[in-house]
Amino acid sequence: MKKILALLLITATLVLSACATSLKSGHPQLQKDDKLPHATVYFIRPFSERTMAMADNAIAVEIDSRLLLNLGKGEYIRTFLIPGQVWLTVNSKTTWGPSHKIKSKSKTRSFTFDSGETYFISLTPVNGEFRGVHFIAESINQNTAKKLSQNLRLVNG
């Protein structure tokens, strides 16, 4: 019985750690010294109305083709980024078609972050029905961010 419980605990730990948020501290866009010019950027991943299978797993956020962070469902994170224009890509996996095959989805768009400003980026799921789910990054205002994040978990980078 103890072996079964230990195995279940190890399995649960591995599953949860695979979905955990992580910030890639070596990313060149991260401003490590908060006394230097930086933009404060919150990445927010709200809960969906219902389960979305594979799309419920952690999603990857890249800036300029380099992984910045992984974000789990129902989480948000604060980052300090070097000001300027960036290409932000959201990568995820989804199931699609009648046989529920798994495929990768990716959406990219440009953002400009100014020094001293605060930005809120919502990573919003878009259900393409039989084509699967993808995520879009969209800038939202502070009031919307507060409403979206009131029941979410703030994670440290």
N, C-alpha and C positions, 0 to 999 in steps of 0.2 A: 504494500500500500504506500509506503514511504517513497519507493522508487517511482511510482506512478505520479504522486504529488510533485516530486522533484522534477520529473519530466514535464509535467504540465506547467510548472513555474518557469522552467527554462524556455519552453515554447512560447509562453505568454510574453516573457521578457524580450525574446527575439522578435516577435511580431510587433510589439509596441515600439521597440527601438528602430525597426525598419520604417515605421511611420512617423517617427519623431522629427520635429523641426530641427534643422541644423543650418547655421550660418557659416559659410566658408570664409574664415578669418583672413586668408591670404588673398582674397579677391582684390585686384588693383583699384576698383572703384570705391572700395570702403575707405572712409576717412577715419584713421585710427586715433588722431589727435583732435579732440573736440575744440581746441583753441584755434585750429586752422579752419579756413572756409569749408563749410559743409551744408548740405541740405538734409533735413530730417525726413525720412521716408518710412511710412508705415505700410506694410504689406498685410492685407486683411483677406482671410479666406473664410467666408461665412458658411454656416451650415446650409445644406440644401433642404428642400421641402420633403424629400424622401431619399431613400438609399439609391445610389447610382452605380452599384457594383464596383467594377475596377476603377471608375472615376472617383471613388471615395478615398483611394489611396493618396499618399503624399504626392504633391506636385512639385516640379522643379522650376525655379525661376532663374533665368540666365540674364546677365547684362553683358552686352557686346560679346556674345557667344561663349561666355565663361560662366559656369555655375556659381550663383550667388547664394542660394538657399533652397532648402526643401521645406515645404509648409504643409502641415496636416490640416484636415478638415476641422473647422471650428477654432482655428488659431489665428493669432496675428503677432507680428514682430516689428520692432522699431530698429531702423538702421540709420547710419550716418554715411551719406554718400558724397563723393567729390562732385562739386557742381559741374553742370554741362549737359550736353545732349547724349543720350544713350539709346541703344536698341534693347528693349526688354522682351524676352521670349518666355512664354509659359509652356512647359512640356508636361504632358500627362499621358496616361494610358486609358483606354476605354474598350468596352466590348461593343461589337456592332454586328448587324445582320441577323438573320434568323438562327444561325448556328452560334451566335455570341462569340465570334472570333475576337482576339485581342489585337489592338493596333495602337501605335503611338500617334498622338496629336500634338501639334505645335502651332502657336500663334505668336506673331512678333509685331511690335509697334514701337514707335519712337516716343520718348519722353524727354523733356528738358527740365532739369532741376537747378534752381537758382540758390545761391548761397544765402543762408539765413532764413530760408523758407521751409515750411512743413507741408508735406504731401501725403495724401492717403490714396493708396492704390488697392482697389478691390479686385480680387481674382475670382471672377464670376463664372460659374458653370453655364454653358449653353448646351441644351439638350438637342442634338441633331436627330433624335429618334433613331431610326435604323442605321444612321451613319455614325452614331456614338456621341459621346459628350466631349466637348473641348472647353477650354477656359480662356477668357479674355481678360486682359489687364485694363482697367479703366480708372481714371482719376475721379475721385469723389470728394465732396466738400466735408468739412469737419463735422457738421451736424449729422450727415448721413453716416459718416464713419462711426460716430458715437452710438448711433442706433444699431448699426450692424454689429459692433463689437461688444455691446453690453453683456452678452452671454457667451462671449468667446474667451479663450484662454490666451493671455499674454505670455509669450515665451521669450526667453533670453537668448541672445545671439551667441 
